């Protein structure tokens, strides 16, 4: 097996500095951006990676569907998904339906830091209304049914500066603070305080799992490659992802199976093998444990999830 260290890396999962915040990638110029930073970008892009930063991020998907990682949560995304991630909560959106020309716009994003709001709320009682929202954001929050409002709010913030921008931002945050149609995503905030080398190692491992689902990959093999004992690797992986290695692999595989169940007519047995399960009983059991329904039930429910009207495909 080849060494993890020989694998090509796009960028290390690090705090976003000058490179990742270049206006050429969609960020506002540092000369004009203030406390609130707007960002829009398409896909593929160097910005789409397993990463984290010190700022909160309001993230609206405007095009494509695929899989999303927020902390230790793995799920599906589609146009209209709105997620608020807290500081240092790793995240990534991976489109699975990318046309040859890519998407010119896939993400509308607002980033803002924590400390200024906390300090301001001590002297401005009205700002305290948003503090519970920010506390929940440590786990990642997905809001439902807000695509039109979120798009309008983003455009209003983007088109203004100074006090007008802050007012538009506060209006949006106030609406989100009062919103009751949401769910928390990550069961626990990931710890991103390891060294850059360790974070890069986790990034490589996650990439290998997601890019080569059908290939066997064991914790023992990875531990050996990293020069760790298996028990030390297990603690290292769980601290970084919130899951045991086996549970994480099963989550990724079941997630990919969900994508194939919703977007193809492939037989369920073929899908199970495609995503790395060599035993149908094990696949059905893991799928039920993670999704709360069988693959057949999931496909039936997923027919209308993205506006599809066709009948479910073969289920054998």
Phi, psi and omega in degrees: 000137182289156182287143175301324186289346180272351182289142176291145180238139176286294173213156177285147176286090185229172175300141183286117180247210188301319185298307186286347180253026178291137175303334179295339179261002176118351179284154173291153178298137178299343179285337183247334181288138178245228180298324183251124184245127176262147181213136170226141178204162178263202179207135003288159179200149175299342181286339181274099182199168176284104189211175178210167177203171184282346184268156164290156178219121170267121192234113179249125176272127180251346181205152174079167177224162181170212182245145183234137176246123174227108185061234179262016180258138178233126181207189180261153170227158179208168178307135181102349180293131178237122183229138173249118177253145180272174180302136176061022174264108183299147182202160177194140174246124182242109179287138182250000186231045188280123175289169184302323182275357182074187177251124178293330175219125177234331189229133168244124192229143169235128177244144178204147183277166184276309192300316180302322179292319179297313180295319180293326182293339178291332179251347180238096185304329182300330181287345181294342179300333185270349185299317177299324177298315181294327177295317179295329183296344176302334181261354187083131181235129172255124178260150184242143173071027185241021186299311183296315180295318182296319179298316180296318179296316180299315181296324179293317178295316182299324187273359182239168178221168173063219184296326179297322177293317180297321179296317178296321177298313181297323179298315180294314180297324177297318178296318180292325179295331180267350182294136179248353181263082182208171171217149173276143188259295185278132181291336178206143180293133178293148176270115183250038186251011174287173178290163177302324180297315180294320178295322177296323178298315178297319179300317178297317182296313179300319179297318180296319180297312185286330183274341184224062187299323186279351182274139178293135181213118185249153177298325181296317180295316181293321178300317179297318180296326181270001180070032181243159167286160182295323180292321178293319177298318181299318178293318180299314183291319181292322179297323185276331186244345183081003182227156167292161181300314181297317180296321180295316179299317179296322178298314181296317181294317179294322178299316178294322177299321178300317179300315181291325178295323183278330192246359177225168176255019181296149176297145181299323179297320179293320179298317181303315180288325179300325185264006171108005176265125181259008181218119184295324179296318179294318178300311181297321180292314180294320180298315180296319179299319187274320186257349179075014178202167179280163176303322179296316178295321180296316179298318180298316180288329184282351182302319183261005187295320179249031177081018180281146179241352182290154177290154179301150180280189181299148186242353184295000000 
